[in-house]
Amino acid sequence: MKREDIRNIAIIAHVDHGKTTLVDELLKQSGVFRSNQNVVDRVMDSNAIERERGITILAKNTAVMYNDVKINIIDTPGHADFGGEVERVLKMVDGVVLVVDAFEGPMPQTKFVLKKALDLDLHVIVCVNKMDRPEARPNDVVDEVLELLMELDANDEQLDCPFIFASAKSGVASLTTDGTDLDMKVLFNTIVDYIPAPEGNPDSSTQVLISTIDYNEYVGRIGIGKVDNGTIKVNQDVLLVNQHNPDKHDKVKISKLYEFDGLKRVEVNEATVGAIVAISGLANIHIGDTICSPDNPVPLPFQKISEPTIAMYFNVNDSPLAGTEGKYITSRHIRERLFRELNTDVSLRVEETDTTESFKVSGRGELHLSVLIENMRREGFEFSVSKAEVLYQEDDNGKKLEPMERAMIDVPDEFAGVVIQELGTRKGEMVNMHSSDNGNTRLEFSIPSRGLIGYRGQFMTDTKGNGIINTLFDGYAPYKGDISYRKTGSLIAFEAGESITYGLYNAQERGILFIGPGVKVYSGMVIGQNAKSEDIEVNVCKKKQLSNTRSSSADEALRLSPPKVLSLEQALEFIETDELLEVTPESLRIRKKILDPTIRMRSKRNK
């Protein structure tokens, strides 16, 4: 049976191509909001970090009504680090709207998400967005998308996909590049006409594949998935089974059932084929589980989520200032919080280590882990983290393999040379180089993942903020050799105390300071970046000795250069392998792993 009154779609795209803004307009124009209602931009990005950074981190469900057809929409992340979110939610839908920037065209993540959609044989609608950009080149972008579809072995039906030209910001969509439409009706109609209605047998046994897990303090885990077959009802006795875990046969009862309506979840008593539902009250529910009738417990297939490529250690903070700013500081608190994150984030791995004070946390990239760190910090946790390291594998012959990235870089022509030179030292190989008429060069590199650790900050400096870098995981390759990350050393505080202008004034001649006066420091804390390659200890708590003679310039104020205050990402990029980043709700401090200078020197010599 086909459910003609339902369409299930996902909005997929490269980061910052306008997915969330497009969903905003679909919600507004379908009447979800009152005409006089004050609605924030990017209403689907409900998480505080998503709103601040302007990125989508978690896939989110919503639904709109259009001409008596319910369109379930899933807004997905565009950033490569959150690709695990995209992979699994595509199991819930029958088609995708691929959003492509009318100027930038297909980018690395466009290729990644489109390949996932084509592999699942989903119908594709291409939406060329940002048509209001002065430099928009829609005809070229259409050709580039078609080339990409051919490169990804799309079938004839997928190649014959409809193209829509839109400006999500202005709330308009058209079938032609010079259309004068005043709303999004063209896109709504194309979704209803082109995306197939969900199919299934409403009379057979219940089968619901869980593709997303939400978490709520009051009701616990909430499983979200599509009803593939049969009907699911409140108070129904069901089994939880999993294709990748044959031993799982958990008997549970459906206590509450919800469907999506706009931004709300509406309680329902039952749902049938094609409906996307949220189910609460099942404590042991995981992504990839199938909810089945006990008489026919057959799990639905679910692809394994891609493995993490990068790891760092989360440790209990043991610095001299430990416990002064955080609310949750013990290993039990940190362990509990990290394992709770696994409830909703399937791309994350948390492993216990030899010591109870440290946990190995693996993810899909630096951004993936930095978002977790920032969330924990805002919740009142205090801990320290090590430098990110890549996860190696071995081939059948015992040869070391490392994760590789495909980096796409757009820079003004004048900065191309410095970028090529720097990525060359980081074992990057240039695959492609293309100059455009507008004075920009597009560079494509194949580079080890570890070669990009700590590079983004330097990239922005090298290109004076004019460059754009996008990366995509590109499989494993033989180890490329050692890379030296940082060419500068650290300025290390010599003693504990409070930083004083006089001490800082003398220290700033050695390099760039990270702190100003009146900051608590301790021996072994990194307070700046040395201009040279070695580490230097400086005394920033040093006071000026007073004497009974005064020179003419004695009363002149000492001038300090403004300190370089590092953000979380910059601090994670800056730290070396022998350093840690101390994270508290109020501060970020870089420190040496070994605080005692004598033991630190001895350890360095032994290496």
CORJO-V758794 format. One record per residue. RES is the residue in three letters. SS is DSSP state (H for helix, E for strand, - for the rest). PHI is phi in whole degrees, -180 to 180 (none if undefined). D_FIRST is the distance of its C-alpha to the first C-alpha in whole Angstrom. Layout:
# CORJO-V758794
res->RES ss->SS phi->PHI d_first->D_FIRST
res->RES ss->SS phi->PHI d_first->D_FIRST
This chain:
# CORJO-V758794
res->MET ss->- phi->none d_first->0
res->LYS ss->E phi->-103 d_first->4
res->ARG ss->- phi->-93 d_first->7
res->GLU ss->- phi->-68 d_first->9
res->ASP ss->- phi->-92 d_first->12
res->ILE ss->E phi->-135 d_first->12
res->ARG ss->E phi->-132 d_first->14
res->ASN ss->E phi->-115 d_first->15
res->ILE ss->E phi->-132 d_first->19
res->ALA ss->E phi->-119 d_first->22
res->ILE ss->E phi->-96 d_first->25
res->ILE ss->E phi->-123 d_first->27
res->ALA ss->E phi->-176 d_first->31
res->HIS ss->- phi->-73 d_first->35
res->VAL ss->- phi->-58 d_first->37
res->ASP ss->- phi->71 d_first->38
res->HIS ss->- phi->-96 d_first->36
res->GLY ss->- phi->104 d_first->35
res->LYS ss->H phi->-61 d_first->31
res->THR ss->H phi->-66 d_first->32
res->THR ss->H phi->-65 d_first->34
res->LEU ss->H phi->-64 d_first->31
res->VAL ss->H phi->-63 d_first->29
res->ASP ss->H phi->-51 d_first->32
res->GLU ss->H phi->-69 d_first->31
res->LEU ss->H phi->-62 d_first->28
res->LEU ss->H phi->-66 d_first->28
res->LYS ss->H phi->-63 d_first->31
res->GLN ss->H phi->-80 d_first->30
res->SER ss->- phi->-96 d_first->27
res->GLY ss->- phi->86 d_first->29
res->VAL ss->- phi->-66 d_first->29
res->PHE ss->- phi->-101 d_first->33
res->ARG ss->- phi->-66 d_first->35
res->SER ss->- phi->-63 d_first->37
res->ASN ss->- phi->-100 d_first->40
res->GLN ss->- phi->-78 d_first->39
res->ASN ss->- phi->-86 d_first->41
res->VAL ss->- phi->-118 d_first->38
res->VAL ss->- phi->-72 d_first->39
res->ASP ss->- phi->-69 d_first->39
res->ARG ss->- phi->49 d_first->36
res->VAL ss->- phi->-62 d_first->35
res->MET ss->- phi->-74 d_first->32
res->ASP ss->- phi->-81 d_first->35
res->SER ss->- phi->-85 d_first->36
res->ASN ss->- phi->-75 d_first->38
res->ALA ss->H phi->-59 d_first->42
res->ILE ss->H phi->-69 d_first->42
res->GLU ss->H phi->-61 d_first->39
res->ARG ss->H phi->-68 d_first->41
res->GLU ss->H phi->-69 d_first->44
res->ARG ss->H phi->-91 d_first->43
res->GLY ss->- phi->70 d_first->41
res->ILE ss->- phi->-127 d_first->38
res->THR ss->- phi->-97 d_first->35
res->ILE ss->- phi->-107 d_first->35
res->LEU ss->- phi->-112 d_first->32
res->ALA ss->- phi->-67 d_first->28
res->LYS ss->E phi->-133 d_first->27
res->ASN ss->E phi->-102 d_first->24
res->THR ss->E phi->-149 d_first->24
res->ALA ss->E phi->-152 d_first->22
res->VAL ss->E phi->-130 d_first->22
res->MET ss->E phi->-104 d_first->21
res->TYR ss->E phi->-141 d_first->21
res->ASN ss->- phi->49 d_first->21
res->ASP ss->- phi->67 d_first->18
res->VAL ss->E phi->-110 d_first->16
res->LYS ss->E phi->-88 d_first->17
res->ILE ss->E phi->-105 d_first->18
res->ASN ss->E phi->-82 d_first->18
res->ILE ss->E phi->-117 d_first->21
res->ILE ss->E phi->-116 d_first->23
res->ASP ss->E phi->-89 d_first->27
res->THR ss->- phi->-110 d_first->28
res->PRO ss->- phi->-71 d_first->32
res->GLY ss->- phi->-106 d_first->34
res->HIS ss->- phi->-83 d_first->36
res->ALA ss->H phi->-56 d_first->37
res->ASP ss->H phi->-65 d_first->38
res->PHE ss->H phi->-110 d_first->34
res->GLY ss->H phi->-61 d_first->32
res->GLY ss->H phi->-60 d_first->31
res->GLU ss->H phi->-62 d_first->29
res->VAL ss->H phi->-67 d_first->27
res->GLU ss->H phi->-52 d_first->26
res->ARG ss->H phi->-85 d_first->24
res->VAL ss->H phi->-71 d_first->23
res->LEU ss->H phi->-65 d_first->21
res->LYS ss->H phi->-70 d_first->19
res->MET ss->H phi->-89 d_first->17
res->VAL ss->- phi->-116 d_first->16
res->ASP ss->- phi->-110 d_first->15
res->GLY ss->E phi->-165 d_first->18
res->VAL ss->E phi->-132 d_first->21
res->VAL ss->E phi->-105 d_first->24
res->LEU ss->E phi->-89 d_first->27
res->VAL ss->E phi->-95 d_first->30
res->VAL ss->E phi->-129 d_first->34
res->ASP ss->E phi->-67 d_first->37
res->ALA ss->- phi->-68 d_first->39
res->PHE ss->- phi->-105 d_first->42
res->GLU ss->- phi->-73 d_first->41
res->GLY ss->- phi->74 d_first->38
res->PRO ss->- phi->-64 d_first->36
res->MET ss->- phi->-118 d_first->38
res->PRO ss->H phi->-54 d_first->38
res->GLN ss->H phi->-72 d_first->35
res->THR ss->H phi->-58 d_first->33
res->LYS ss->H phi->-64 d_first->33
res->PHE ss->H phi->-62 d_first->32
res->VAL ss->H phi->-70 d_first->29
res->LEU ss->H phi->-67 d_first->28
res->LYS ss->H phi->-62 d_first->28
res->LYS ss->H phi->-61 d_first->26
res->ALA ss->H phi->-66 d_first->23
res->LEU ss->H phi->-67 d_first->24
res->ASP ss->H phi->-61 d_first->24
res->LEU ss->- phi->-90 d_first->20
res->ASP ss->- phi->61 d_first->19
res->LEU ss->- phi->-86 d_first->18
res->HIS ss->E phi->-76 d_first->19
res->VAL ss->E phi->-119 d_first->22
res->ILE ss->E phi->-111 d_first->24
res->VAL ss->E phi->-97 d_first->28
res->CYS ss->E phi->-113 d_first->30
res->VAL ss->E phi->-82 d_first->33
res->ASN ss->E phi->-98 d_first->35
res->LYS ss->- phi->63 d_first->38
res->MET ss->- phi->-66 d_first->39
res->ASP ss->- phi->-84 d_first->42
res->ARG ss->- phi->-69 d_first->44
res->PRO ss->- phi->-59 d_first->47
res->GLU ss->- phi->-95 d_first->47
res->ALA ss->- phi->-57 d_first->43
res->ARG ss->- phi->-137 d_first->42
res->PRO ss->H phi->-59 d_first->39
res->ASN ss->H phi->-65 d_first->39
res->ASP ss->H phi->-64 d_first->41
res->VAL ss->H phi->-64 d_first->38
res->VAL ss->H phi->-60 d_first->35
res->ASP ss->H phi->-61 d_first->37
res->GLU ss->H phi->-65 d_first->37
res->VAL ss->H phi->-66 d_first->34
res->LEU ss->H phi->-64 d_first->33
res->GLU ss->H phi->-62 d_first->36
res->LEU ss->H phi->-64 d_first->34
res->LEU ss->H phi->-60 d_first->31
res->MET ss->H phi->-67 d_first->32
res->GLU ss->H phi->-62 d_first->34
res->LEU ss->- phi->-91 d_first->31
res->ASP ss->- phi->59 d_first->30
res->ALA ss->- phi->-67 d_first->27
res->ASN ss->- phi->-80 d_first->25
res->ASP ss->H phi->-59 d_first->25
res->GLU ss->H phi->-66 d_first->22
res->GLN ss->H phi->-69 d_first->23
res->LEU ss->H phi->-68 d_first->27
res->ASP ss->- phi->-91 d_first->26
res->CYS ss->- phi->-72 d_first->25
res->PRO ss->- phi->-75 d_first->26
res->PHE ss->E phi->-112 d_first->29
res->ILE ss->E phi->-117 d_first->30
res->PHE ss->E phi->-112 d_first->33
res->ALA ss->E phi->-137 d_first->34
res->SER ss->E phi->-127 d_first->36
res->ALA ss->- phi->-61 d_first->34
res->LYS ss->- phi->-63 d_first->38
res->SER ss->- phi->-88 d_first->38
res->GLY ss->- phi->75 d_first->35
res->VAL ss->E phi->-128 d_first->34
res->ALA ss->E phi->-145 d_first->32
res->SER ss->E phi->-144 d_first->32
res->LEU ss->- phi->-87 d_first->31
res->THR ss->- phi->-126 d_first->35
res->THR ss->- phi->-70 d_first->38
res->ASP ss->- phi->-114 d_first->40
res->GLY ss->- phi->-65 d_first->37
res->THR ss->- phi->-116 d_first->39
res->ASP ss->- phi->-63 d_first->35
res->LEU ss->- phi->-113 d_first->36
res->ASP ss->- phi->-154 d_first->33
res->MET ss->- phi->-102 d_first->30
res->LYS ss->H phi->-57 d_first->27
res->VAL ss->H phi->-58 d_first->27
res->LEU ss->H phi->-69 d_first->26
res->PHE ss->H phi->-57 d_first->23
res->ASN ss->H phi->-63 d_first->22
res->THR ss->H phi->-64 d_first->22
res->ILE ss->H phi->-61 d_first->20
res->VAL ss->H phi->-66 d_first->17
res->ASP ss->H phi->-80 d_first->18
res->TYR ss->H phi->-99 d_first->18
res->ILE ss->- phi->-77 d_first->16
res->PRO ss->- phi->-67 d_first->12
res->ALA ss->- phi->-72 d_first->10
res->PRO ss->- phi->-64 d_first->8
res->GLU ss->E phi->-118 d_first->6
res->GLY ss->- phi->173 d_first->6
res->ASN ss->- phi->-108 d_first->6
res->PRO ss->- phi->-69 d_first->7
res->ASP ss->- phi->-94 d_first->10
res->SER ss->- phi->-87 d_first->11
res->SER ss->- phi->-68 d_first->14
res->THR ss->- phi->-65 d_first->15
res->GLN ss->E phi->-144 d_first->15
res->VAL ss->E phi->-127 d_first->16
res->LEU ss->E phi->-90 d_first->18
res->ILE ss->E phi->-85 d_first->21
res->SER ss->E phi->-107 d_first->22
res->THR ss->E phi->-141 d_first->25
res->ILE ss->E phi->-119 d_first->28
res->ASP ss->E phi->-106 d_first->30
res->TYR ss->E phi->-135 d_first->33
res->ASN ss->E phi->-136 d_first->35
res->GLU ss->- phi->-56 d_first->38
res->TYR ss->- phi->-86 d_first->37
res->VAL ss->- phi->-108 d_first->34
res->GLY ss->E phi->80 d_first->34
res->ARG ss->E phi->-77 d_first->31
res->ILE ss->E phi->-124 d_first->28
res->GLY ss->E phi->-90 d_first->25
res->ILE ss->E phi->-120 d_first->22
res->GLY ss->E phi->-167 d_first->19
res->LYS ss->E phi->-102 d_first->15
res->VAL ss->E phi->-77 d_first->13
res->ASP ss->E phi->-83 d_first->11
res->ASN ss->E phi->-145 d_first->10
res->GLY ss->- phi->72 d_first->11
res->THR ss->E phi->-131 d_first->13
res->ILE ss->E phi->-115 d_first->16
res->LYS ss->E phi->-129 d_first->19
res->VAL ss->- phi->-65 d_first->23
res->ASN ss->- phi->71 d_first->25
res->GLN ss->- phi->-75 d_first->23
res->ASP ss->E phi->-85 d_first->25
res->VAL ss->E phi->-136 d_first->23
res->LEU ss->E phi->-115 d_first->24
res->LEU ss->E phi->-100 d_first->25
res->VAL ss->E phi->-129 d_first->25
res->ASN ss->E phi->-145 d_first->25
res->GLN ss->- phi->-61 d_first->25
res->HIS ss->- phi->-89 d_first->29
res->ASN ss->E phi->-138 d_first->30
res->PRO ss->E phi->-59 d_first->30
res->ASP ss->E phi->-79 d_first->32
res->LYS ss->E phi->-79 d_first->30
res->HIS ss->E phi->-145 d_first->29
res->ASP ss->E phi->-94 d_first->29
res->LYS ss->E phi->-83 d_first->29
res->VAL ss->E phi->-140 d_first->28
res->LYS ss->E phi->-123 d_first->27
res->ILE ss->- phi->-75 d_first->25
res->SER ss->- phi->-95 d_first->27
res->LYS ss->E phi->-141 d_first->26
res->LEU ss->E phi->-132 d_first->23
res->TYR ss->E phi->-130 d_first->22
res->GLU ss->E phi->-117 d_first->20
res->PHE ss->E phi->-95 d_first->22
res->ASP ss->E phi->-143 d_first->23
res->GLY ss->E phi->63 d_first->26
res->LEU ss->- phi->-95 d_first->28
res->LYS ss->E phi->-103 d_first->28
res->ARG ss->E phi->-103 d_first->26
res->VAL ss->E phi->-109 d_first->25
res->GLU ss->E phi->-68 d_first->25
res->VAL ss->- phi->-130 d_first->22
res->ASN ss->- phi->-89 d_first->21
res->GLU ss->E phi->-155 d_first->18
res->ALA ss->E phi->-144 d_first->15
res->THR ss->E phi->-126 d_first->11
res->VAL ss->- phi->-44 d_first->8
res->GLY ss->- phi->91 d_first->10
res->ALA ss->- phi->-75 d_first->13
res->ILE ss->E phi->-98 d_first->16
res->VAL ss->E phi->-124 d_first->19
res->ALA ss->E phi->-115 d_first->22
res->ILE ss->E phi->-125 d_first->24
res->SER ss->E phi->-112 d_first->27
res->GLY ss->- phi->95 d_first->30
res->LEU ss->- phi->-106 d_first->29
res->ALA ss->- phi->-63 d_first->32
res->ASN ss->- phi->-101 d_first->31
res->ILE ss->- phi->-86 d_first->28
res->HIS ss->- phi->-132 d_first->28
res->ILE ss->- phi->-64 d_first->26
res->GLY ss->- phi->97 d_first->24
res->ASP ss->E phi->-71 d_first->24
res->THR ss->E phi->-114 d_first->21
res->ILE ss->E phi->-89 d_first->20
res->CYS ss->E phi->-127 d_first->19
res->SER ss->E phi->-71 d_first->19
res->PRO ss->H phi->-59 d_first->23
res->ASP ss->H phi->-77 d_first->22
res->ASN ss->H phi->-149 d_first->20
res->PRO ss->- phi->-80 d_first->21
res->VAL ss->- phi->-107 d_first->20
res->PRO ss->- phi->-72 d_first->21
res->LEU ss->- phi->-85 d_first->18
res->PRO ss->- phi->-65 d_first->21
res->PHE ss->- phi->-146 d_first->23
res->GLN ss->- phi->-70 d_first->25
res->LYS ss->- phi->-69 d_first->29
res->ILE ss->- phi->-73 d_first->30
res->SER ss->- phi->-56 d_first->33
res->GLU ss->- phi->-74 d_first->37
res->PRO ss->- phi->-66 d_first->39
res->THR ss->- phi->-120 d_first->42
res->ILE ss->E phi->-141 d_first->45
res->ALA ss->E phi->-141 d_first->46
res->MET ss->E phi->-146 d_first->49
res->TYR ss->E phi->-99 d_first->51
res->PHE ss->E phi->-99 d_first->51
res->ASN ss->E phi->-119 d_first->54
res->VAL ss->- phi->-66 d_first->56
res->ASN ss->- phi->-71 d_first->58
res->ASP ss->- phi->-121 d_first->62
res->SER ss->- phi->-77 d_first->64
res->PRO ss->- phi->-59 d_first->67
res->LEU ss->- phi->-100 d_first->65
res->ALA ss->- phi->-61 d_first->62
res->GLY ss->- phi->82 d_first->61
res->THR ss->- phi->-88 d_first->62
res->GLU ss->- phi->-125 d_first->59
res->GLY ss->- phi->-97 d_first->56
res->LYS ss->- phi->-97 d_first->55
res->TYR ss->E phi->-114 d_first->53
res->ILE ss->- phi->-128 d_first->55
res->THR ss->- phi->-87 d_first->55
res->SER ss->H phi->-65 d_first->53
res->ARG ss->H phi->-65 d_first->51
res->HIS ss->H phi->-61 d_first->50
res->ILE ss->H phi->-66 d_first->49
res->ARG ss->H phi->-61 d_first->47
res->GLU ss->H phi->-57 d_first->45
res->ARG ss->H phi->-68 d_first->44
res->LEU ss->H phi->-65 d_first->43
res->PHE ss->H phi->-71 d_first->41
res->ARG ss->H phi->-68 d_first->39
res->GLU ss->H phi->-62 d_first->38
res->LEU ss->- phi->-66 d_first->36
res->ASN ss->- phi->-59 d_first->34
res->THR ss->- phi->-115 d_first->33
res->ASP ss->- phi->-113 d_first->34
res->VAL ss->- phi->-78 d_first->32
res->SER ss->- phi->-83 d_first->35
res->LEU ss->- phi->-93 d_first->38
res->ARG ss->E phi->-127 d_first->40
res->VAL ss->E phi->-126 d_first->43
res->GLU ss->E phi->-125 d_first->45
res->GLU ss->E phi->-78 d_first->48
res->THR ss->- phi->-113 d_first->52
res->ASP ss->- phi->-61 d_first->55
res->THR ss->- phi->-110 d_first->56
res->THR ss->- phi->-74 d_first->54
res->GLU ss->- phi->-88 d_first->55
res->SER ss->E phi->-140 d_first->53
res->PHE ss->E phi->-133 d_first->49
res->LYS ss->E phi->-92 d_first->48
res->VAL ss->E phi->-115 d_first->45
res->SER ss->E phi->-115 d_first->43
res->GLY ss->E phi->-146 d_first->41
res->ARG ss->- phi->-90 d_first->39
res->GLY ss->- phi->171 d_first->42
res->GLU ss->H phi->-61 d_first->45
res->LEU ss->H phi->-65 d_first->43
res->HIS ss->H phi->-55 d_first->41
res->LEU ss->H phi->-76 d_first->44
res->SER ss->H phi->-69 d_first->46
res->VAL ss->H phi->-67 d_first->43
res->LEU ss->H phi->-63 d_first->43
res->ILE ss->H phi->-60 d_first->47
res->GLU ss->H phi->-65 d_first->47
res->ASN ss->H phi->-62 d_first->44
res->MET ss->H phi->-64 d_first->46
res->ARG ss->H phi->-62 d_first->50
res->ARG ss->H phi->-69 d_first->48
res->GLU ss->- phi->-84 d_first->48
res->GLY ss->- phi->101 d_first->51
res->PHE ss->E phi->-84 d_first->51
res->GLU ss->- phi->-129 d_first->54
res->PHE ss->E phi->-164 d_first->54
res->SER ss->E phi->-128 d_first->55
res->VAL ss->E phi->-128 d_first->53
res->SER ss->E phi->-92 d_first->54
res->LYS ss->- phi->-65 d_first->54
res->ALA ss->- phi->-65 d_first->50
res->GLU ss->E phi->-132 d_first->50
res->VAL ss->E phi->-84 d_first->48
res->LEU ss->- phi->-99 d_first->46
res->TYR ss->- phi->-89 d_first->48
res->GLN ss->E phi->-128 d_first->46
res->GLU ss->E phi->-124 d_first->48
res->ASP ss->- phi->-86 d_first->47
res->ASP ss->- phi->-62 d_first->48
res->ASN ss->- phi->-94 d_first->51
res->GLY ss->- phi->78 d_first->52
res->LYS ss->- phi->-82 d_first->52
res->LYS ss->E phi->-75 d_first->51
res->LEU ss->E phi->-115 d_first->48
res->GLU ss->E phi->-127 d_first->48
res->PRO ss->E phi->-68 d_first->45
res->MET ss->E phi->-114 d_first->45
res->GLU ss->E phi->-125 d_first->44
res->ARG ss->E phi->-102 d_first->43
res->ALA ss->E phi->-105 d_first->45
res->MET ss->E phi->-109 d_first->45
res->ILE ss->E phi->-126 d_first->48
res->ASP ss->E phi->-112 d_first->49
res->VAL ss->E phi->-138 d_first->52
res->PRO ss->E phi->-58 d_first->55
res->ASP ss->H phi->-49 d_first->57
res->GLU ss->H phi->-66 d_first->60
res->PHE ss->H phi->-100 d_first->58
res->ALA ss->H phi->-60 d_first->57
res->GLY ss->H phi->-60 d_first->60
res->VAL ss->H phi->-68 d_first->60
res->VAL ss->H phi->-69 d_first->56
res->ILE ss->H phi->-60 d_first->56
res->GLN ss->H phi->-65 d_first->60
res->GLU ss->H phi->-68 d_first->58
res->LEU ss->H phi->-70 d_first->55
res->GLY ss->H phi->-62 d_first->57
res->THR ss->H phi->-70 d_first->59
res->ARG ss->- phi->-98 d_first->56
res->LYS ss->- phi->68 d_first->55
res->GLY ss->- phi->-84 d_first->53
res->GLU ss->E phi->-114 d_first->52
res->MET ss->E phi->-76 d_first->52
res->VAL ss->E phi->-100 d_first->49
res->ASN ss->E phi->-154 d_first->49
res->MET ss->E phi->-147 d_first->51
res->HIS ss->E phi->-141 d_first->50
res->SER ss->E phi->-98 d_first->53
res->SER ss->- phi->-107 d_first->51
res->ASP ss->- phi->-70 d_first->53
res->ASN ss->- phi->-88 d_first->53
res->GLY ss->- phi->85 d_first->55
res->ASN ss->E phi->-111 d_first->53
res->THR ss->E phi->-120 d_first->52
res->ARG ss->E phi->-106 d_first->49
res->LEU ss->E phi->-111 d_first->50
res->GLU ss->E phi->-124 d_first->47
res->PHE ss->E phi->-123 d_first->48
res->SER ss->E phi->-106 d_first->47
res->ILE ss->E phi->-143 d_first->49
res->PRO ss->E phi->-60 d_first->49
res->SER ss->H phi->-55 d_first->47
res->ARG ss->H phi->-69 d_first->50
res->GLY ss->H phi->-70 d_first->52
res->LEU ss->H phi->-95 d_first->50
res->ILE ss->- phi->-66 d_first->51
res->GLY ss->- phi->78 d_first->53
res->TYR ss->- phi->-92 d_first->53
res->ARG ss->H phi->-58 d_first->51
res->GLY ss->H phi->-62 d_first->54
res->GLN ss->H phi->-65 d_first->57
res->PHE ss->H phi->-60 d_first->54
res->MET ss->H phi->-64 d_first->54
res->THR ss->H phi->-68 d_first->58
res->ASP ss->H phi->-61 d_first->59
res->THR ss->- phi->-103 d_first->57
res->LYS ss->- phi->52 d_first->58
res->GLY ss->- phi->78 d_first->55
res->ASN ss->- phi->-97 d_first->53
res->GLY ss->- phi->-94 d_first->51
res->ILE ss->E phi->-125 d_first->48
res->ILE ss->E phi->-122 d_first->46
res->ASN ss->E phi->-129 d_first->43
res->THR ss->E phi->-128 d_first->42
res->LEU ss->E phi->-147 d_first->39
res->PHE ss->E phi->-59 d_first->39
res->ASP ss->E phi->-131 d_first->40
res->GLY ss->E phi->82 d_first->40
res->TYR ss->E phi->-113 d_first->43
res->ALA ss->E phi->-143 d_first->47
res->PRO ss->E phi->-56 d_first->50
res->TYR ss->- phi->-55 d_first->52
res->LYS ss->- phi->-93 d_first->54
res->GLY ss->- phi->107 d_first->57
res->ASP ss->- phi->-73 d_first->59
res->ILE ss->- phi->-126 d_first->58
res->SER ss->- phi->-94 d_first->61
res->TYR ss->- phi->-79 d_first->59
res->ARG ss->- phi->-111 d_first->61
res->LYS ss->- phi->-93 d_first->65
res->THR ss->- phi->-115 d_first->66
res->GLY ss->- phi->-94 d_first->67
res->SER ss->E phi->-111 d_first->67
res->LEU ss->E phi->-94 d_first->70
res->ILE ss->E phi->-115 d_first->70
res->ALA ss->E phi->-66 d_first->71
res->PHE ss->- phi->-86 d_first->75
res->GLU ss->- phi->-145 d_first->75
res->ALA ss->- phi->-81 d_first->73
res->GLY ss->E phi->154 d_first->74
res->GLU ss->E phi->-122 d_first->73
res->SER ss->- phi->-66 d_first->73
res->ILE ss->- phi->-125 d_first->76
res->THR ss->H phi->-53 d_first->77
res->TYR ss->H phi->-62 d_first->80
res->GLY ss->H phi->-66 d_first->78
res->LEU ss->H phi->-68 d_first->75
res->TYR ss->H phi->-62 d_first->77
res->ASN ss->H phi->-72 d_first->79
res->ALA ss->H phi->-75 d_first->75
res->GLN ss->H phi->-68 d_first->74
res->GLU ss->H phi->-68 d_first->76
res->ARG ss->H phi->-86 d_first->74
res->GLY ss->E phi->169 d_first->71
res->ILE ss->E phi->-101 d_first->68
res->LEU ss->E phi->-89 d_first->68
res->PHE ss->- phi->-101 d_first->65
res->ILE ss->- phi->-129 d_first->66
res->GLY ss->- phi->-107 d_first->69
res->PRO ss->- phi->-71 d_first->72
res->GLY ss->- phi->80 d_first->71
res->VAL ss->- phi->-106 d_first->69
res->LYS ss->E phi->-70 d_first->69
res->VAL ss->E phi->-131 d_first->69
res->TYR ss->- phi->-142 d_first->70
res->SER ss->- phi->-60 d_first->71
res->GLY ss->- phi->97 d_first->69
res->MET ss->E phi->-84 d_first->67
res->VAL ss->E phi->-85 d_first->66
res->ILE ss->E phi->-113 d_first->67
res->GLY ss->E phi->-178 d_first->67
res->GLN ss->E phi->-114 d_first->66
res->ASN ss->E phi->-76 d_first->69
res->ALA ss->- phi->-69 d_first->70
res->LYS ss->- phi->-99 d_first->71
res->SER ss->- phi->-81 d_first->69
res->GLU ss->- phi->-93 d_first->71
res->ASP ss->- phi->-79 d_first->70
res->ILE ss->E phi->-131 d_first->73
res->GLU ss->E phi->-91 d_first->74
res->VAL ss->E phi->-130 d_first->75
res->ASN ss->- phi->-103 d_first->77
res->VAL ss->- phi->-90 d_first->75
res->CYS ss->- phi->-99 d_first->77
res->LYS ss->- phi->-72 d_first->80
res->LYS ss->- phi->-100 d_first->82
res->LYS ss->- phi->-76 d_first->85
res->GLN ss->- phi->-73 d_first->89
res->LEU ss->- phi->-86 d_first->91
res->SER ss->- phi->-129 d_first->95
res->ASN ss->- phi->-88 d_first->98
res->THR ss->- phi->-112 d_first->98
res->ARG ss->- phi->-124 d_first->96
res->SER ss->- phi->-91 d_first->95
res->SER ss->- phi->-65 d_first->94
res->SER ss->- phi->-101 d_first->91
res->ALA ss->- phi->-62 d_first->90
res->ASP ss->- phi->-93 d_first->88
res->GLU ss->- phi->-67 d_first->86
res->ALA ss->- phi->-69 d_first->82
res->LEU ss->- phi->-79 d_first->80
res->ARG ss->- phi->-99 d_first->77
res->LEU ss->- phi->-104 d_first->74
res->SER ss->- phi->-71 d_first->71
res->PRO ss->- phi->-60 d_first->68
res->PRO ss->- phi->-69 d_first->66
res->LYS ss->- phi->-90 d_first->63
res->VAL ss->- phi->-86 d_first->61
res->LEU ss->- phi->-84 d_first->58
res->SER ss->- phi->-78 d_first->54
res->LEU ss->H phi->-58 d_first->52
res->GLU ss->H phi->-62 d_first->51
res->GLN ss->H phi->-64 d_first->54
res->ALA ss->H phi->-67 d_first->56
res->LEU ss->H phi->-65 d_first->53
res->GLU ss->H phi->-72 d_first->54
res->PHE ss->H phi->-75 d_first->57
res->ILE ss->- phi->-63 d_first->58
res->GLU ss->- phi->-94 d_first->59
res->THR ss->- phi->-67 d_first->59
res->ASP ss->- phi->-97 d_first->62
res->GLU ss->E phi->-124 d_first->61
res->LEU ss->E phi->-129 d_first->58
res->LEU ss->E phi->-108 d_first->57
res->GLU ss->E phi->-86 d_first->57
res->VAL ss->E phi->-113 d_first->55
res->THR ss->- phi->-132 d_first->55
res->PRO ss->- phi->-60 d_first->54
res->GLU ss->- phi->-109 d_first->57
res->SER ss->- phi->-137 d_first->58
res->LEU ss->E phi->-124 d_first->57
res->ARG ss->E phi->-125 d_first->60
res->ILE ss->E phi->-95 d_first->61
res->ARG ss->E phi->-145 d_first->63
res->LYS ss->E phi->-77 d_first->64
res->LYS ss->- phi->-60 d_first->63
res->ILE ss->- phi->-101 d_first->66
res->LEU ss->- phi->-79 d_first->68
res->ASP ss->- phi->-70 d_first->72
res->PRO ss->H phi->-62 d_first->73
res->THR ss->H phi->-68 d_first->76
res->ILE ss->H phi->-66 d_first->73
res->ARG ss->H phi->-63 d_first->71
res->MET ss->H phi->-65 d_first->73
res->ARG ss->H phi->-63 d_first->74
res->SER ss->H phi->-63 d_first->70
res->LYS ss->H phi->-65 d_first->70
res->ARG ss->H phi->-65 d_first->73
res->ASN ss->H phi->-64 d_first->72
res->LYS ss->- phi->-67 d_first->69
